[in-house]
Amino acid sequence: MELSTERLSLRPWREDDAPDLYACASDPRVGEAADWPPHRNVAESRTVIREIFSAPETYAVVLHETGRAVGCIGLLRGDAGYIALQTDEAEVGYWIGVPYWGRGLIPEALRALVNHAFDDLHLATLWCCSFTENRQSQRVQEKCGFRYVRTESEASGRTIRISRLDACDFRTSRNDRLTLRRADERDIDLLHTLADEAFTATYRELLSPEQLVYMLERMYAPETLRRELHAGFAWFIAEADGTPCGYVSVERQAERLFHLQKIYVLPRFQGCGVGAFLFRHAVDYIRDLCPGHGTMELNVNRRNRALGFYQRMGMRRLREGDFPIGNGYFMNDYIMGLEW
Ligand SMILES: CC(C)(COP(=O)(O)OP(=O)(O)OC[C@H]1O[C@@H](n2cnc3c(N)ncnc32)[C@H](O)[C@@H]1OP(=O)(O)O)[C@@H](O)C(=O)NCCC(=O)NCCS
């Protein structure tokens, strides 16, 4: 695997990097910060490359400009790190040679590694540990979105500062990562794919498998979606960094009455603010169409956890009912309302 940034490539170490490694790692200031002794000769650097830097997800930080290895960055898994890691977690480690300090190279490398960890390896959390006096490293972590968790004292007397970055925060913490667009007929297949994942995950435990398939096909069949789009239902798709992550649809039922038909977030994006983002945009859309006063209603299965979400969004329970949907199936719903 090789990762590339504007100024760097991150690639596996090779034994012929040993002289470059020695040039950086023989300076005691580097090892001091990372807690290893300075390398004494090129042969020792070669051994480190062979025995330590050969671990998976360990990269030489190579300058495009010179082709030289100037630092190291990687992901520690299992019990290889300082922290006790879960299987979907890793600890990041990095250093760069002294002549290259202060040029923003490690933040650039770390951003690429973080993208890779979440997007390709699908990790849930990254951790980072540094000595408390290492302000430079803390800045790197802050720049890349890591948040302080705690400090721990080591037997040696030094104090370790621990920070973490969750996939969820990474995906959506910055609002500019989330965008919304109005769906049209070209999105029918995409909506079906999103629903296949989000709808199925939602109702797997609430409905029988037969009813689930029946409802999915009834609500998301291409002809149904096409008909709704033509009838003026407004469908919106949320994207996080360009990746579709959820959708919402709204129907105008009367001059001042709207129905929020659907709001679904892909499971791995849930709890990250995407639902609130979709909900607020749907309400803004409706209120633009209907200034003054109006009502938005929706149906929610009485056993669906989304009920708590709707209450958090300011909706209240108006009534309940069991609604036949064909084939002997019912939707056992609360009707929620929001008025303005
Ligand atoms: C319901 C759903 C749309 C919410 O979206 P989400 O992205 O998970 O929610 P958010 O992260 O935006 O949460 C927004 C707020 O609601 C709160 N919230 C979310 N789910 C909640 C729940 N089940 N109970 C109580 N509060 C909840 C969050 O804590 C957050 O509060 P905060 O603003 O104080 O931090 C999403 O979880 C989902 O797609 N669920 C499955 C599909 C579904 O049930 N759709 C509704 C069909 S009727």
The ligand as an SDF file (V2000), in Angstrom:
LIG
                    3D

 48 50  0  0  0  0  0  0  0  0999 V2000
  -33.1710    8.3900   13.6130 C   0  0  0  0  0  0  0  0  0  0  0  0
  -31.9720    8.8790   12.8240 C   0  0  0  0  0  0  0  0  0  0  0  0
  -32.4580    9.5210   11.5240 C   0  0  0  0  0  0  0  0  0  0  0  0
  -31.2240    9.9400   13.6750 C   0  0  0  0  0  0  0  0  0  0  0  0
  -30.0850   10.3470   12.9790 O   0  0  0  0  0  0  0  0  0  0  0  0
  -28.6610   10.3300   13.6800 P   0  0  0  0  0  0  0  0  0  0  0  0
  -27.7000   10.8360   12.6760 O   0  0  0  0  0  0  0  0  0  0  0  0
  -28.4190    8.9880   14.2580 O   0  0  0  0  0  0  0  0  0  0  0  0
  -28.8950   11.3640   14.8800 O   0  0  0  0  0  0  0  0  0  0  0  0
  -27.9830   12.6250   15.2590 P   0  0  0  0  0  0  0  0  0  0  0  0
  -26.6120   12.1570   15.5080 O   0  0  0  0  0  0  0  0  0  0  0  0
  -28.1660   13.7060   14.2570 O   0  0  0  0  0  0  0  0  0  0  0  0
  -28.6300   13.0680   16.6360 O   0  0  0  0  0  0  0  0  0  0  0  0
  -29.1650   14.3640   16.8440 C   0  0  0  0  0  0  0  0  0  0  0  0
  -29.5670   14.4960   18.3000 C   0  0  0  0  0  0  0  0  0  0  0  0
  -30.5880   13.5180   18.6060 O   0  0  0  0  0  0  0  0  0  0  0  0
  -30.1810   12.6830   19.6800 C   0  0  0  0  0  0  0  0  0  0  0  0
  -30.6140   11.3190   19.3880 N   0  0  0  0  0  0  0  0  0  0  0  0
  -30.3100   10.5820   18.3010 C   0  0  0  0  0  0  0  0  0  0  0  0
  -30.9010    9.3800   18.3990 N   0  0  0  0  0  0  0  0  0  0  0  0
  -31.5490    9.3660   19.5720 C   0  0  0  0  0  0  0  0  0  0  0  0
  -32.3520    8.3970   20.2490 C   0  0  0  0  0  0  0  0  0  0  0  0
  -32.5810    7.2060   19.7180 N   0  0  0  0  0  0  0  0  0  0  0  0
  -32.8550    8.7130   21.4480 N   0  0  0  0  0  0  0  0  0  0  0  0
  -32.6370    9.9320   22.0050 C   0  0  0  0  0  0  0  0  0  0  0  0
  -31.8990   10.9030   21.3970 N   0  0  0  0  0  0  0  0  0  0  0  0
  -31.3660   10.6120   20.2030 C   0  0  0  0  0  0  0  0  0  0  0  0
  -28.6650   12.7660   19.6620 C   0  0  0  0  0  0  0  0  0  0  0  0
  -28.1210   12.4680   20.9310 O   0  0  0  0  0  0  0  0  0  0  0  0
  -28.4100   14.1890   19.2490 C   0  0  0  0  0  0  0  0  0  0  0  0
  -28.5800   15.0020   20.3850 O   0  0  0  0  0  0  0  0  0  0  0  0
  -27.6140   16.2620   20.6780 P   0  0  0  0  0  0  0  0  0  0  0  0
  -27.9840   17.2640   19.6340 O   0  0  0  0  0  0  0  0  0  0  0  0
  -27.9700   16.6420   22.0570 O   0  0  0  0  0  0  0  0  0  0  0  0
  -26.2140   15.7500   20.5090 O   0  0  0  0  0  0  0  0  0  0  0  0
  -30.9410    7.7610   12.5270 C   0  0  0  0  0  0  0  0  0  0  0  0
  -30.4660    7.2080   13.7470 O   0  0  0  0  0  0  0  0  0  0  0  0
  -31.4950    6.6390   11.6840 C   0  0  0  0  0  0  0  0  0  0  0  0
  -31.3790    6.6790   10.4650 O   0  0  0  0  0  0  0  0  0  0  0  0
  -32.0810    5.6110   12.3070 N   0  0  0  0  0  0  0  0  0  0  0  0
  -32.5970    4.4780   11.5820 C   0  0  0  0  0  0  0  0  0  0  0  0
  -33.7160    4.8880   10.6310 C   0  0  0  0  0  0  0  0  0  0  0  0
  -34.9370    5.3670   11.3290 C   0  0  0  0  0  0  0  0  0  0  0  0
  -35.3230    4.8430   12.3710 O   0  0  0  0  0  0  0  0  0  0  0  0
  -35.5470    6.3890   10.7230 N   0  0  0  0  0  0  0  0  0  0  0  0
  -36.7800    6.9320   11.2080 C   0  0  0  0  0  0  0  0  0  0  0  0
  -37.9150    6.2010   10.6180 C   0  0  0  0  0  0  0  0  0  0  0  0
  -39.4460    6.8290   11.2310 S   0  0  0  0  0  0  0  0  0  0  0  0
  1  2  1  0
  2  3  1  0
  2  4  1  0
  2 36  1  0
  4  5  1  0
  5  6  1  0
  6  7  2  0
  6  8  1  0
  6  9  1  0
  9 10  1  0
 10 11  2  0
 10 12  1  0
 10 13  1  0
 13 14  1  0
 14 15  1  0
 15 16  1  0
 15 30  1  0
 16 17  1  0
 17 18  1  0
 17 28  1  0
 18 19  1  0
 18 27  1  0
 19 20  2  0
 20 21  1  0
 21 22  1  0
 21 27  2  0
 22 23  1  0
 22 24  2  0
 24 25  1  0
 25 26  2  0
 26 27  1  0
 28 29  1  0
 28 30  1  0
 30 31  1  0
 31 32  1  0
 32 33  2  0
 32 34  1  0
 32 35  1  0
 36 37  1  0
 36 38  1  0
 38 39  2  0
 38 40  1  0
 40 41  1  0
 41 42  1  0
 42 43  1  0
 43 44  2  0
 43 45  1  0
 45 46  1  0
 46 47  1  0
 47 48  1  0
M  END
$$$$
